[in-house]
Amino acid sequence: MTTADADVAANSLRALLESRASRETLRAFLTGLGPSERVRAALDISGALVGKLYEACAGGPALTLEDFVPAALGENKPVIFEGRNSLPLFTRFQKRFCRMGAQIVGYNHQTMSIVTGPGFFVVAAASPSADVPGELYFDYTMTPGAVPSGWPAFKPNDAGLSNLVYKNMKDYMREVAPGVVVGTAYKLGKAQKAYFVLARSE
C-alpha cells in the first residue's frame, strides 16, 4: 500500500466512526489493512473520536492476556503498542508489555515520564465485580512482582506527581481488531471520560 493509500485508509476510519459504523464494520476494515497501515489508521483518530471508538466496540469478544503478550513469546520479551489518547495535549505515547512469571506487566513510555513517572501496571483478566464487568483492565493499583531488565526502575503510582496521574486508576479495554484495542480510564470506580487507542507495532 502506498503512502497515499494509507492516508485514505486513515481518513476512512474517521469516516466510519463519524457515520456510526458498527463494531463489525470497524473490525473488518482494520483487519483488511497491513500491520503498518493498521497502526497508522488507528493512531490517526484523536479527541472525541477515540471515545466514539470505545463506545462502538461495546459487546465485542473479551480480550485476554494473550492479546497483549502471547505465551509463546516467553518471558522478558517486550511487546510495544503505539498509543494515542483523547486529551488535547501530549497525546502520543507507547504502552510496553512484558510477561514476567504469571503476570503481564506494563508501563507508559512517553515524553512526560520524567515528570509523571513510568506508570507501571499489571494486566488483569476481566472480572464480574470490576467497574466494567467483562472487560480486561490495566490495574495501576497492583505492584508488579518483577520489572523487566532495561525498563525504568519501578516507582509506585502513589508517590510524587505519579499520585496525580496514575493513583487508583484502572484502564478498561475493548477489542477493535487484531492488534488494536481501545480503553477508558476509571479512578475509584468513577469514569474519567478519558480514552485511548493502542495498536501493536510490528
C-alpha positions as MATLAB code, in Angstrom:
seq = 'MTTADADVAANSLRALLESRASRETLRAFLTGLGPSERVRAALDISGALVGKLYEACAGGPALTLEDFVPAALGENKPVIFEGRNSLPLFTRFQKRFCRMGAQIVGYNHQTMSIVTGPGFFVVAAASPSADVPGELYFDYTMTPGAVPSGWPAFKPNDAGLSNLVYKNMKDYMREVAPGVVVGTAYKLGKAQKAYFVLARSE';
ca = [
       0.000    0.000    0.000;
       1.378    3.435   -0.924;
       1.541    6.423    1.432;
      -1.402    7.953   -0.405;
      -3.403    4.761    0.069;
      -2.513    4.728    3.781;
      -3.784    8.304    4.103;
      -7.063    7.229    2.550;
      -7.241    4.305    4.964;
      -6.755    6.592    7.961;
      -9.350    9.037    6.717;
     -11.731    6.158    6.083;
     -11.536    5.075    9.725;
     -12.550    8.569   10.752;
     -15.366    8.490    8.236;
     -16.568    5.144    9.550;
     -16.666    6.453   13.112;
     -18.399    9.665   12.088;
     -21.025    7.623   10.253;
     -21.527    5.445   13.359;
     -20.349    2.268   11.682;
     -20.890   -0.966   13.582;
     -18.216   -2.747   15.585;
     -18.142   -5.476   12.954;
     -17.579   -2.960   10.149;
     -14.729   -1.257   12.014;
     -13.100   -4.601   12.758;
     -13.372   -5.787    9.169;
     -11.901   -2.552    7.842;
      -8.861   -2.614   10.133;
      -8.333   -6.351    9.717;
      -8.112   -5.807    5.973;
      -5.129   -3.466    6.319;
      -1.486   -4.462    6.590;
       0.167   -4.143   10.029;
       1.780   -0.737    9.468;
      -1.328    0.705    7.797;
      -3.462   -0.612   10.658;
      -1.287    1.208   13.200;
      -1.359    4.377   11.111;
      -5.138    4.262   10.752;
      -5.717    3.617   14.459;
      -3.432    6.453   15.561;
      -4.915    8.917   13.105;
      -8.096    9.332   15.136;
      -7.995   11.770   18.046;
     -10.118   13.728   20.505;
     -13.772   12.752   20.736;
     -13.387   10.109   18.023;
     -11.362    7.938   20.418;
     -14.328    7.916   22.776;
     -16.643    7.096   19.887;
     -14.414    4.142   19.038;
     -14.690    2.822   22.612;
     -18.468    3.155   22.533;
     -18.701    1.500   19.118;
     -16.763   -1.551   20.315;
     -19.095   -2.448   23.184;
     -20.222   -6.049   23.229;
     -17.223   -7.482   21.386;
     -15.229  -10.566   22.369;
     -13.442  -10.257   25.696;
      -9.725   -9.575   25.497;
      -7.270  -11.948   27.159;
      -3.688  -11.630   28.345;
      -2.665  -13.418   25.146;
      -3.814  -10.394   23.139;
      -1.010   -8.348   24.696;
       1.820  -10.856   25.173;
       1.389  -14.313   23.641;
       2.620  -17.075   25.938;
       4.705  -18.467   23.086;
       6.817  -15.308   23.177;
       8.211  -16.255   26.576;
       9.344  -14.052   29.443;
      11.240  -10.780   29.489;
      10.459  -10.024   25.835;
       8.664   -6.699   25.452;
       5.706   -6.056   23.184;
       5.097   -2.444   22.192;
       1.729   -0.881   21.443;
       1.658    2.604   19.949;
      -0.979    4.807   21.532;
      -2.968    7.984   21.201;
      -5.275    9.429   23.836;
      -8.241   11.782   23.652;
      -6.544   14.599   25.580;
      -5.797   17.951   23.894;
      -2.043   17.787   24.679;
       0.654   15.088   24.996;
      -1.495   12.676   23.028;
       1.134   10.211   21.755;
       2.711    7.504   23.883;
       3.531    3.820   23.999;
       2.403    1.132   26.382;
       5.037   -1.547   26.707;
       4.150   -5.008   27.967;
       6.158   -7.999   29.132;
       5.363  -11.420   30.586;
       7.018  -11.919   33.966;
       6.109  -15.242   35.531;
       2.339  -15.436   35.923;
       1.915  -11.704   35.348;
       1.886   -9.435   32.348;
       3.275   -6.100   33.455;
       3.394   -2.830   31.579;
       4.358    0.806   31.767;
       3.757    4.057   29.904;
       6.613    5.205   27.700;
       6.167    8.891   26.819;
       7.881   12.266   26.896;
       6.326   13.310   30.219;
       7.553   10.220   32.088;
      10.331   12.238   33.681;
       7.605   14.230   35.448;
       4.768   11.745   35.908;
       6.803    8.583   36.359;
       6.521    5.436   34.250;
       3.067    4.447   35.468;
       3.558    0.725   35.989;
       0.505   -1.540   35.843;
      -0.477   -5.213   35.803;
      -2.810   -6.593   33.148;
      -5.809   -8.157   34.898;
      -8.358  -10.566   33.444;
     -11.974   -9.493   33.143;
     -13.959   -9.776   36.345;
     -17.716   -9.634   37.021;
     -17.037   -7.426   40.065;
     -14.904   -4.860   38.208;
     -16.010   -1.309   37.375;
     -16.740   -2.507   33.833;
     -17.718   -6.178   34.174;
     -16.407   -8.483   31.497;
     -13.584   -6.211   30.334;
      -9.873   -6.882   30.817;
      -8.137   -3.984   32.541;
      -4.755   -2.441   33.283;
      -4.527   -2.213   37.064;
      -2.341    0.637   38.300;
      -3.156   -0.248   41.927;
      -1.225   -3.548   41.687;
       2.530   -3.751   42.230;
       4.347   -5.891   39.629;
       6.140   -8.899   41.066;
       9.125   -8.083   38.863;
      10.189   -5.472   36.317;
      11.950   -6.499   33.080;
      15.586   -5.642   32.590;
      16.087   -2.489   30.542;
      12.850   -0.893   31.749;
      12.725    2.153   34.054;
      13.181    1.461   37.729;
       9.928    0.704   39.500;
       8.223    3.730   41.043;
       4.940    3.426   42.960;
       1.936    5.193   41.477;
       1.050    6.957   44.735;
       4.371    8.833   45.021;
       5.249   12.290   43.714;
       3.408   13.513   40.629;
       2.517    9.916   39.745;
      -0.043   10.331   42.502;
      -1.974   12.821   40.345;
      -1.892   10.769   37.164;
      -1.898    7.059   37.976;
      -3.050    6.607   41.579;
      -6.177    4.437   41.947;
      -6.502    4.083   38.160;
      -7.738    1.173   36.093;
      -7.994    1.196   32.290;
     -10.805   -0.939   30.847;
     -10.142   -2.345   27.400;
     -12.177   -3.383   24.357;
     -11.041   -5.153   21.205;
     -11.272   -3.180   17.962;
      -9.427   -5.557   15.615;
      -6.451   -7.927   15.862;
      -3.637   -5.886   17.368;
      -5.869   -2.854   18.012;
      -7.632   -2.092   21.303;
      -9.361    0.911   22.841;
      -9.682    1.798   26.517;
     -11.102    4.178   29.057;
      -9.838    5.228   32.487;
     -11.567    4.797   35.842;
     -10.449    6.022   39.254;
     -12.040    4.641   42.406;
     -14.882    3.315   40.310;
     -15.606    6.612   38.566;
     -15.267    7.024   34.802;
     -12.768    9.760   33.932;
     -14.144   10.323   30.404;
     -10.616    9.866   29.058;
      -9.998    7.396   26.243;
      -7.059    5.971   24.317;
      -6.405    3.667   21.379;
      -3.492    1.212   21.153;
      -2.120   -0.527   18.077;
       0.565   -3.166   18.237;
       3.724   -2.197   16.398;
       5.325   -4.909   14.282;
];
